[in-house]
Amino acid sequence: MTKADIVNDIAGKTGLDKATVQTIVEKFMDSVKNSMVGGDNVYLRGFGSFIIKERAQKTARDISKAKTITIPAHNIPAFKPCKTFVNAVKNTKK
């Protein structure tokens, strides 16, 4: 499902025009992104959490140059779905 599919789905279910729904969806995504860039997690009760995970420094092997490199510690965004979300996906038949 793409952002356009989400906009079409919400517009069809709410009766709002697509331009308004697209603006709302984009502002929602901007709010989540800006909160996470600012160091805050985003918690959506009944859906899940957008969290910042901290990755520790580690050593790795660059096989093309046959040498060891150090990957510095860094943060990455992640999504952790709530239990009801996980269970709904688990119980879906293909």
N, C-alpha and C positions, 0 to 999 in steps of 0.2 A: 504494500500500500504506500502510495506516495503522498506528499503534502497536498497535491491537487485532489487526490482521491478523498483525503480527509476533509478538505474544504467542501467538496461536492456532497459528501455524506452528511456533514453537519448542516449545510445549507438546505438539503432536501428534508432533513428531520425537523428543522426549526422554522423554515419558511423565510429565513433571512437571505438577502442577496449574497452572491458569492464574493463580491468585493469586500463587503463588511466582514464576512467570516474569515476571509484570507487575512485581512488586517488584524483581526483578533488572534488568529493562530500564530501569525508572525510576531505579534507583540508578546504572546505567551512564551514563545521560544526565546525571544530576546530577554525576557525577564529571567527565565531559567538560566540562560547563558551568562547574563550579567551577574546574577547572584553567585554562580559558581566561580566566575572569574574573580569576584570579590572575596572568595574564600568561604562562602556559605553553602551549606547543603540545602536542597529543596525537598520538602516532605509533602506528598500529596496523599492524604489519608484515603484508603480504599483503592489506591492505584499503585503507588510505589515511591521510591526515594531516588533522587538524583544526588549522588554523593561524590566527594572527592577522595580518591584513594591515593595514598602515598606509596610510592615505589622506592625501595632502598637502593643505595648504590650497589652495583655489582660489576664483576669482571666478565668479559665475554671474549670470544675468539673471532677475529676477522679472518675467515678462511681464505679470502682472495689475496690477502697480503701476508698470511701466516704469522700474525702477531696478536698479542693480547691487548685488548682495549678496556678502558673503564667507562661504564655507563653511569653518569651521575644520578643522584637521587632526584626524583621528579614526581609531580602530581598528575593524575589522569582522571577525567570524568568517568563515572560509571552509573549504571542504573540498577537498582535492586527492587524487583517487583514485590508487592505484598503477597501474603500467603494465598488469599482468595484468587488473585491474578494467576499465580503459579498453578494452583489446583485446577482452575478453569482451562488453562492451556494443556495441562497433563491429561485431563479427562476428555479432550477433544479427539474424536476419531478422524482418521484420514480417509 
